[in-house]
Amino acid sequence: MKYVLITGASTGLGKDFAISLAKMGYSPVLVARNIDRLKSLASEIKLKFGLDSFVIAEDLSKQGAAEKIYKAVKKLKLPINILVNNAGYGLNGEFHKNSFDEESKMIQVNVTTLTELCHLFLQDMVSRKEGYILNVASTAAFQPGPFMTNYYATKAYVLSLSEGLAEEVKDYGITVSCLCPGPTKTEFFERAKMSGSKLVKSSFLAMDSQEVVDIGLNALFAKRVVKIPGFINFILAESVRFTPRFLIRKIAKFLNKVG
């Protein structure tokens, strides 16, 4: 049996990753805070594919969450073939006015827990000389983002970490990929409190969650290190290299500002 661990599995991209990989024969280990949603998803996967799922209800914004998840997996004796670090969220507003507790929790989820999960599960993958890690970043990783400054910074970290690890571990037979979606039809913008931003109002090019997942998995199994779904997203992300940084900051500020 092959196993995949997915964080943020209760909704959006995480849920679609779980269903898509179950369709491929991977038995999911579902991680998120909402245990009722996880159990519902596990029942859906059992009904559709006849596979047992394993539910781990854990708040990834708390210190030590990654180690608890790892220990739970080891107790179940599940060799994780694929790790999908999908959990993450954004926070809109002026950095100095936002609650630092919320800002630090975002760092914990987007950066610290993700990094620790990579560190823990990579050790097992290296010993077996096989495995896949897919880290979900964002097109935000390629630029600064006023009014979501900390979020953009966390995604830049995820991209850099993924690229470095990919080169480190490829000789062990392990693939590390970073998926960098643009605007996607999930609960992200609502949770980030930016439904009134120009980015959301103008995001008629927002991609469907399932489409992003399909592109991400194809890239992972093709051993692509960085994948930006969607031609427009790719052009916009790559154009940052040729655009003056002062202009990039001003455009991001305009798009991210609510009201």
C-alpha positions as CSV (number, residue, x, y, z in Angstrom):
1,M,0.0,0.0,0.0
2,K,1.2,3.5,-0.8
3,Y,0.5,6.4,1.5
4,V,0.2,10.2,1.1
5,L,0.1,12.7,3.9
6,I,-1.7,15.9,3.1
7,T,-1.9,19.0,5.4
8,G,-4.8,21.4,5.1
9,A,-6.8,18.4,3.8
10,S,-10.3,19.5,5.0
11,T,-11.1,21.8,2.2
12,G,-9.9,23.5,-1.1
13,L,-6.7,22.3,-2.7
14,G,-6.0,19.9,0.2
15,K,-9.3,18.0,-0.3
16,D,-8.8,17.8,-4.0
17,F,-5.2,16.5,-3.5
18,A,-6.6,13.8,-1.3
19,I,-9.3,12.7,-3.7
20,S,-7.0,12.8,-6.8
21,L,-4.2,10.8,-5.1
22,A,-6.8,8.3,-3.7
23,K,-7.9,7.8,-7.3
24,M,-4.3,6.9,-8.1
25,G,-4.2,4.3,-5.3
26,Y,-2.6,6.3,-2.5
27,S,-4.2,5.8,0.9
28,P,-4.5,9.3,2.4
29,V,-3.3,10.5,5.8
30,L,-5.6,13.6,6.3
31,V,-4.3,16.4,8.5
32,A,-6.2,19.6,9.5
33,R,-8.0,21.1,12.5
34,N,-11.5,20.3,11.6
35,I,-12.0,16.6,12.5
36,D,-15.6,16.5,11.3
37,R,-14.6,17.6,7.8
38,L,-11.7,15.1,7.8
39,K,-14.0,12.3,8.8
40,S,-16.5,13.3,6.1
41,L,-13.7,13.3,3.5
42,A,-12.4,9.9,4.7
43,S,-15.9,8.4,4.3
44,E,-16.2,9.9,0.8
45,I,-12.8,8.3,-0.2
46,K,-13.8,5.0,1.2
47,L,-17.1,5.0,-0.7
48,K,-15.5,6.1,-4.0
49,F,-12.2,4.2,-4.0
50,G,-12.5,1.6,-1.2
51,L,-9.4,3.0,0.5
52,D,-9.0,3.6,4.2
53,S,-7.9,7.1,5.2
54,F,-6.2,8.0,8.4
55,V,-7.4,11.2,10.2
56,I,-5.1,13.3,12.3
57,A,-6.7,16.4,13.8
58,E,-4.0,18.9,14.6
59,D,-3.6,22.7,14.7
60,L,-0.6,23.4,12.6
61,S,-0.3,26.9,14.1
62,K,0.9,25.4,17.4
63,Q,4.5,24.6,18.2
64,G,5.2,20.9,18.2
65,A,2.4,20.1,15.7
66,A,4.8,18.6,13.1
67,E,6.4,16.3,15.7
68,K,2.9,15.1,16.9
69,I,1.9,14.3,13.3
70,Y,5.1,12.4,12.7
71,K,4.8,10.4,15.9
72,A,1.2,9.6,15.0
73,V,2.2,8.3,11.6
74,K,5.1,6.2,13.1
75,K,2.7,4.7,15.6
76,L,0.4,3.7,12.8
77,K,3.4,2.3,11.0
78,L,2.7,4.1,7.7
79,P,5.5,4.6,5.3
80,I,4.7,8.0,3.7
81,N,5.5,7.9,0.0
82,I,4.3,11.4,-0.7
83,L,4.2,14.5,1.6
84,V,1.9,17.3,0.4
85,N,2.5,20.4,2.5
86,N,-0.6,22.2,1.4
87,A,-1.7,24.0,4.6
88,G,-1.2,27.7,4.6
89,Y,-3.2,31.0,4.9
90,G,-2.8,34.7,4.3
91,L,-3.6,37.8,6.4
92,N,-4.5,41.1,4.8
93,G,-3.9,44.5,6.4
94,E,-1.2,46.9,7.5
95,F,1.5,44.8,9.3
96,H,1.9,47.1,12.3
97,K,-1.9,47.1,12.8
98,N,-2.4,43.4,12.5
99,S,-2.3,41.2,15.6
100,F,1.2,39.9,15.9
101,D,-0.2,36.7,17.4
102,E,-2.0,36.1,14.1
103,E,1.1,37.1,12.1
104,S,3.3,34.7,14.1
105,K,0.7,31.9,13.7
106,M,0.8,32.3,10.0
107,I,4.6,32.0,10.1
108,Q,4.2,28.8,12.2
109,V,1.8,27.3,9.6
110,N,3.3,28.5,6.4
111,V,7.0,28.2,7.3
112,T,7.9,26.4,10.6
113,T,5.5,23.5,10.6
114,L,6.1,22.9,6.8
115,T,9.8,22.9,7.3
116,E,9.8,20.6,10.2
117,L,7.5,18.1,8.4
118,C,10.0,18.2,5.5
119,H,12.9,17.5,7.9
120,L,11.2,14.7,9.7
121,F,9.8,12.8,6.7
122,L,12.8,13.3,4.5
123,Q,14.9,11.2,7.0
124,D,12.6,8.2,6.3
125,M,12.5,8.9,2.6
126,V,16.3,9.1,2.4
127,S,16.7,5.8,4.3
128,R,14.3,4.2,1.8
129,K,15.8,6.1,-1.2
130,E,12.4,7.1,-2.6
131,G,9.7,9.6,-1.9
132,Y,8.0,12.8,-3.1
133,I,7.4,16.1,-1.4
134,L,5.1,18.8,-2.8
135,N,5.2,22.1,-1.1
136,V,2.4,24.6,-2.0
137,A,3.7,28.2,-2.3
138,S,2.1,30.9,-4.4
139,T,2.9,33.3,-7.2
140,A,3.3,35.7,-4.2
141,A,6.7,33.9,-3.7
142,F,8.2,35.9,-6.6
143,Q,7.6,39.4,-5.3
144,P,7.0,41.6,-2.2
145,G,3.3,42.2,-1.3
146,P,2.3,45.3,0.7
147,F,-0.8,44.8,2.8
148,M,0.1,41.0,2.8
149,T,3.7,41.6,3.5
150,N,4.3,38.7,5.9
151,Y,2.3,36.2,3.7
152,Y,4.3,37.0,0.6
153,A,7.5,36.6,2.7
154,T,6.5,33.2,3.9
155,K,5.8,32.0,0.4
156,A,9.2,33.3,-0.8
157,Y,10.7,31.1,1.9
158,V,8.8,28.0,0.8
159,L,9.9,28.5,-2.8
160,S,13.6,28.9,-1.8
161,L,13.5,26.0,0.7
162,S,11.9,23.7,-1.9
163,E,14.5,24.6,-4.6
164,G,17.4,24.0,-2.3
165,L,16.0,20.7,-0.9
166,A,15.3,19.5,-4.5
167,E,18.9,19.8,-5.4
168,E,20.1,18.3,-2.1
169,V,18.0,15.1,-2.2
170,K,17.6,14.2,-5.9
171,D,20.6,11.8,-5.7
172,Y,18.7,9.9,-3.0
173,G,15.9,9.2,-5.4
174,I,13.6,11.8,-3.8
175,T,11.7,14.5,-5.7
176,V,10.9,17.9,-4.1
177,S,8.5,20.2,-6.1
178,C,7.1,23.6,-5.3
179,L,3.6,24.5,-6.7
180,C,3.0,28.2,-7.1
181,P,-0.6,28.9,-7.9
182,G,-2.1,32.3,-8.7
183,P,-5.6,33.2,-7.5
184,T,-7.6,30.0,-7.0
185,K,-11.3,29.4,-6.3
186,T,-11.0,28.3,-2.6
187,E,-11.7,29.8,0.8
188,F,-8.3,31.5,0.9
189,F,-9.4,35.1,0.2
190,E,-12.3,35.0,2.6
191,R,-10.1,33.8,5.4
192,A,-7.5,36.4,4.5
193,K,-10.2,39.1,4.9
194,M,-9.5,40.5,1.4
195,S,-12.7,39.9,-0.4
196,G,-13.0,43.6,-1.0
197,S,-9.5,43.9,-2.5
198,K,-8.9,44.8,-6.2
199,L,-7.0,41.5,-6.6
200,V,-10.2,39.6,-5.8
201,K,-12.5,41.9,-7.7
202,S,-10.3,41.6,-10.8
203,S,-9.4,37.9,-10.5
204,F,-11.6,36.8,-13.3
205,L,-8.7,34.5,-14.2
206,A,-8.9,32.6,-10.9
207,M,-8.3,28.9,-11.6
208,D,-10.4,26.0,-10.3
209,S,-8.9,24.1,-7.4
210,Q,-9.0,20.8,-9.2
211,E,-7.2,22.2,-12.2
212,V,-4.4,23.5,-10.0
213,V,-4.2,20.1,-8.3
214,D,-4.0,18.2,-11.5
215,I,-1.2,20.5,-12.8
216,G,0.7,20.2,-9.5
217,L,0.6,16.4,-9.4
218,N,1.6,16.1,-13.1
219,A,4.6,18.4,-12.3
220,L,5.5,16.4,-9.2
221,F,5.6,13.1,-11.0
222,A,7.5,14.6,-13.9
223,K,10.1,15.8,-11.3
224,R,9.6,19.5,-12.0
225,V,11.1,21.6,-9.2
226,V,8.9,24.7,-9.7
227,K,5.5,24.8,-11.4
228,I,3.3,27.9,-11.9
229,P,-0.2,26.8,-13.0
230,G,-1.7,28.9,-15.8
231,F,0.0,30.7,-18.7
232,I,-1.0,34.2,-17.4
233,N,0.2,33.4,-13.9
234,F,3.5,32.2,-15.4
235,I,4.0,35.3,-17.4
236,L,3.1,37.6,-14.5
237,A,5.5,35.7,-12.1
238,E,8.3,35.6,-14.6
239,S,7.9,39.3,-15.6
240,V,9.0,40.2,-12.1
241,R,12.6,39.5,-13.1
242,F,12.4,42.3,-15.7
243,T,10.3,44.9,-14.0
244,P,11.7,47.6,-11.7
245,R,11.1,46.5,-8.1
246,F,9.6,49.9,-7.0
247,L,6.9,49.3,-9.7
248,I,6.3,45.7,-8.5
249,R,5.7,47.0,-5.0
250,K,3.3,49.7,-6.1
251,I,1.3,47.2,-8.3
252,A,1.0,44.7,-5.4
253,K,0.0,47.4,-3.0
254,F,-2.7,48.6,-5.4
255,L,-4.1,45.0,-5.9
256,N,-3.9,43.9,-2.2
257,K,-5.5,47.0,-0.6
258,V,-9.0,46.4,0.6
259,G,-11.6,49.2,-0.1
